[in-house]
Amino acid sequence: MTVSPDLDRRFRETATTMGLVDMGFDVVDSPVGPLFVAASEQGLAAISFDSEPEAQLERLARIAGPRVLRSSRSVAEARRELDQYFSGRRQAFDLTLDLRALPPFTVSVLQELARVPYGETTTYGALAARVGRPRAARAVGTVMNRNRIPIVL
């Protein structure tokens, strides 16, 4: 037995509208390939280049709760800003970010990274110094490696 795609979509959108979704996700087309994008009520939670998002979905369910559903409505704002970014009409993102479950050091590094202007580069050492931990360049590198919101951060 199968459910029609239209009925499935309507149920998912109704659940999103009623606030019954802990985390919504969708796949967004981009010039760099398909992007897995997830967002919660708190904000954008993940962007991934991974074409097999099962591990991402499991991690998000552990963080946000078990109600993780495909929902284009949940990621609509992220999709719009990503489209603007890739078309050259946006250089900075205005999205609220869902950084819950991240350690305070990681949050401080990502917040500082967001302050680096478009087109500029910085080093792990410089970011470490900017968050008050000048000897933590390697730890900053680890944060960058595990950044779950690339492109935006």
N, C-alpha and C positions, 0 to 999 in steps of 0.2 A: 504494500500500500504506500502510495506517495501523496504528498500534499502539494497542491499547485504552488508554483513560485509566487504568484500574486497573493494568495492567502497567507503564505508564510511571511511575505514582506509586510502585509497589513498587520499581522499579529505582532511582529517585531516592532513595527513603528508604533503600534498602540501601547505596547509594553514600555517603550522609550518615553512616549508622551505622558504616561501615567507614573513615571519615575520608578518603574519596576526593574530597571536595568542597572546593575552595579557598574558595568563597563561596556561601552559600545565600541565596535570596531568595524572597519571596512578596508577594502583594498583600493588605493587611489592611484590612478595612472599618473606618471610623471615622465619628464624627459630622461631621467636616470633609471627608468624601469618602474615596475609596480612597487608601491610602498604600502606596507601594513601600517595602519594608523588606528590608535585606540584612544578613547577619551572617556572620562567619567564626569559626574556632576562637578567635581573639583577642578577639572581641566584636562588638557592634553597629557596623556600618560605614556605613550610610546609611538615611535616611528621606527620601522624596521625595513631593511632591504631584503629580509628573509622571505623566500617564496613559500616556505613551510612554517606557518606561524603557530603550530600546535604548542611548542615550548613557550612561546610568548603568551599564548592564551592561558596556559596553566599557571604561569608566573603571575599574570594579571588577576586571575581568579583567587590566588593565594593572597594577593594584596587587597583587592577590592571586594571580593565576595564571589559566590558561585554564579551569579546571574550575568554572565558575559555573553552578549549576543551581537550578531552582525546587525549594525544599525547605521545607515548612512546619515541619519539625522544627528546622531551623537558626534560625528566627526565633520559635520558640514562646515563649521567655521574653520577648522584646520585645513580642510580641502580647499576652501576659498583662498585662505592666506598662502597656502603652498602653491596654488595655481598662479596667484599674483607674483609670488617670489620667482617662480620658474619662468614667467613671462617678462621679468625685468621691471615689474611695477611695484615691487615691495623690497625693501632692504632690511627691515626690522619687523619682527613678529609682535603682535599685540595679544597673543593667546595666553590665557591663564594656564599654568602648568600644574599637574598633579604630581607632586614630588613626595607624597607620603611614603612611608616605609624606607626612606633613604636616610642614612646617617647624617647628622648635622654637618660634618666636614664635607660630605658629598654635596649637600644642598648649598653650602656656602661657595664651593668651587663652581658649581653650575650657575649660581646667581651672578658670580663675578664674571664668568665666561660670557653671560648674556650682555654684559656691559662693554665687551670688546666691540668696537664699531665695525660695521660692514666693510669688508675689504681689507681689514687690518689683521695682522697675525700677532701672536704672542707666544711665549714659551711656557712650559710647565713650571719652570722656576719663577718666572714673573707672576704667573697666576698664584703660585704658592705664597709668594711675598705679599700679593694683594689681599690674600685672605688671612694674613698674619702668621703664616707658617712657612717662613723662608727656606727651611731645610726639608720641606715636604714635596719636592719636585716629583719624586717617583710616585708618591701617593696621588698627586694630581694626575700623573700619567695613567694610573689605574682608574681613576674616576673618568677620564676621557675615554679609555678603552671600554668602560661599562656604560657610557652615556646611552640611555635608552630613548633620547629625543634628539638624534642627530638632525642636521639641517637647521632646526629651530635653535638648538644650542650647539 
